[in-house]
């Protein structure tokens, strides 16, 4: 809230003017430090923190306040931690000649919410960098500026401090007062001022005013009932009508209006029309019982979340392009890990009602695990590989970065059930393997069958010689079991080799299928077995498979146990090298690949047919999944290029054949709709958990959806637009639109 301007009383004019003169004469250029760095300032919200009333001897205390309230307070918790990527924060160290700030005391005449009948009892001026005055009176916004002959000295001094440090374009300014009394105030769209005794939640509350244009939702004693014009904007309204109130989309039909907090309601997330807002006790209504704009401590409510997120979205630079799936808490449901440059976040599947909730965010660094001295500095060049490398049933992450730093790095980020923590990282080289290459490829594989996911590390084009390493995880570190230079027994390596992990002999050790269709005069497909300590070829196919499949340079291979016998087989697809698209089912005997069935898109041969229920085309994109949980690897298929509309389908394996079903253009469900588009990507998951059908995450840069198989088709359980946030009720979850 804003307070009226206060002019310094005649009795202190000389002192104030003297202080201004002395400050100019004794000015020392302030130190400027970038304390939160999310890249160039262009496109980011620039926040500048400065202090008032801190002497030269108190700068260390001021730095601690900035750390506690801003870096480890506001930007390390709930809403702002998730939006961290959108901000750069600078700290200015302004030295005051005197400790503490000026004081003013009012006689409020018993009306603590009405400043108009107040009179000044006393005032004490101090020589400080910004000339703030503390009143401790809510009706005066706790604190105020120093004015002299109509000039706002406080604002001028603040502007000068910004300009002296090249920060005149600051979007927001946070001023911390060296004052033990309570108080915080937002002055205009830019400035947030508070005392050192106030919590970081007070800063976040005041930021709600400046960033989101939000109004206070608390009721001030003595304010009584609102009697002005109709209001229906942001987070305050005079309307008690669920159909016309601004935030109607968030109100469940089961919530009465006007609303009161009842048993079973969430005080922060159940949206209704609650009496009291804008500091008035009645007549103005707020969205929830207790939001940050009312009680400081809770997070922003769904309405304020939407308004704040919409305001910050252009600066946050987040999308869904880098999304990875895994069960990071071991509950049997698939979660999602989203990478955005130097931000990393886990969103947990909650089961029915199906939704995702953010449970962990890392900004710039993934912290150290207990008893570890390592942390991982996040960067846009990080490549993530989800794997349970310690065998505890929770998925962890291998992370490789060969581009962002002068040294190439490989790290182990372990899941603790909530978030990730750095166990160890390797810079430049791996124990027993040698140097990490610029184009190295990681393949996650439990090659020794101990339930800890290891790594195959292939150096294809990094060096003149190709290398394949068997890199073993013991849960806390990596070691090299074997490295092959130039060739693996039964296979001569070349830069364009494509490797696929699968246990083709059913011994619970991850083997390799390998294909090369470009580096030789012939096309080759090999089967390479792991003994747990070594690799060796068991079969090599040249030009054709045993079935007579004529291998093409653009063959695609999809590993899965097609018949449920415990041995991983291959689906082979080619939609580029021939006049029609072909898909073949090949079965592993443990030592060979045997023909099962072949399909083509026009069934013009005696040995190939169309897939019942699905007509293949060259643009089909496949994802392996046991779609009906019968132990056989099926295929989800997406086609967005070959027809007048887009199709999403399922190809179900009977062990010896496939049958298809599909949804066209739109996937509907629960009042939501997903329009299948050209940029969509699908990931096979199980967000339902337990027994049941496999599901899909579907995404493109701006949208994220949760799709469940229902009968022979699909239903959309949840859709997110721009960001993942699940309110308790939202009739338009695909929209961030609010005036």
PyMOL commands that set and color helices and strands:
alter all, ss='L'
color gray80, all
select helices_A, chain A and resi 10-25+56-71+74-76+78-82+84-86+138-140+153-164+200-212+248-250+292-295+302-316
alter helices_A, ss='H'
color red, helices_A
select strands_A, chain A and resi 31-36+45-52+87-93+102-107+119-124+133-134+143-144+147-148+151-152+172-177+184-187+191-195+232-233+236-237+274-277+280-286+323-326+335-340+343-349+356-363+365-366+376-377+383-387+396-401+409-415+420-427+429-430+434-435+441-445+454-459+467-473+478-485+487-488+491-492+498-502+511-516+524-530+535-542+556-560+569-574+582-588+593-600+621-625+634-639+647-653+658-664+666-669+672-675+681-685+695-700+703-710+713-721
alter strands_A, ss='S'
color yellow, strands_A
deselect
rebuild
show_as cartoon
